[in-house]
Amino acid sequence: MSNSLATDAHDLKLRLEWGHPALTIIDVRDRQTYNQGHISGAIPIPLSELAQRAKTSLHTQRHIYVYGSDDQQSASATQTLKAAGFAEVSAILGGLAGWKAAGGATEGPGA
């Protein structure tokens, strides 16, 4: 993955701490996995529905961060959104595990 399409979890956490909330975090894992634990505030949109649902609910210039079950799924989601016309899309490196390692807030019984 190129650097322009991936974001380190620490960098995203710092962005949130510095009060730059004009962003959306999308979890592309299946709903059951999402319910077990996810990044606080993440929106669940399965990868198979991502392009369609994002187009109807998100502005194409919004900063979007995505993560899946692994970096490959996150990269796939990033490419899907880029192809759908979203300009500011980045995968969260390490997904939920990377976010937890950075000390980011999570929700859910397994988080």
N, C-alpha and C positions, 0 to 999 in steps of 0.2 A: 504494500500500500504506500502511495506517495504521501509525503507529509501534508500536502494540501487537503487530503481526503481523510486524515486521521488526527485525532486530538488526544493528547495524554490526559488521563482522568484528573491528575493534579492541576493541570492548566484550566480545565473546565470548572473544577471546584473553586479555584481562585477567582475565576470570572464571576461565579455566583456570589462568592463572599464579598467581592468588590462592588456588588450591586448592579451587575449587568444582566438583569433577568429577561431581557428581550430575546428569549430563545425557547426552543421546544426540544424536549428529550423524548425520543420515541423508542420503545422496546418492541422489537420485531419477533420476539420469541412467542411460542404458543401461549394461550390464555392461562392454562394450568400452571405452566412454569412461571409466568408473570405473577400469578396469585401467590406463589410460594415465596416470592421476594423480588423486589425491583428497586431501582433508583427512585428516591422520593420525587414525586411530581411527574414521573415518566408516563407517557400515554401509551397504552397497549394497542398496537396495530400489527397484526400478523403480516409477515413478509408478502404473502400471496395477495393481500388487500392493500398494500402500502401505497402504490401509485394512485389508485382510484380514491382512496379515502383522504390521502394527503391533498390531492388536487381540490377536493370539495371542502376541506376544512382548514387549510393552512395557506398563508400568503407565500408566493414563490420567492420573495426576498427575505423571508424570516430565517434567522439562524437556526438550523436544525442539527441536533446531535442524535445519532442512532447507535443502538447496540443490539446484538443478538446473542445467541448461545456461544458463539466463538467469533474471532476476528474475521473469518471468512464470510460468515453470515452478515456481520456488520458491514463489511466491504460491499457485499451484494446489495444490501439495503441502500447504501450510499449511492451506488451506481444506478439503482432503480430510481431514486429521487432526482439525481442529476439528469437522467434521461427524461424524466417527467417535467423538467423545466425549473427545478429548484436550484438556485444559485449558491446558497451558503449551506452546504451539507458536509458534515464530518462524522466519521465513525469514532466512537469512544474506544480507545485501545484497551484491550483486556476486558471489555464489557463490564458486567456487574462485579466480577472479581477485581478488576482494575480499579473500579470506583470505590469498592470497599477498602482496598489497599491504600487508596488515597485519603481515606477517612471520610468519604462522602456519605450523606444521609441516605438510608434505605427504609423501605416499608415492607411489611409482610411477615408472616410467621417464621420464614426461613431466612430472613434478611440479616 
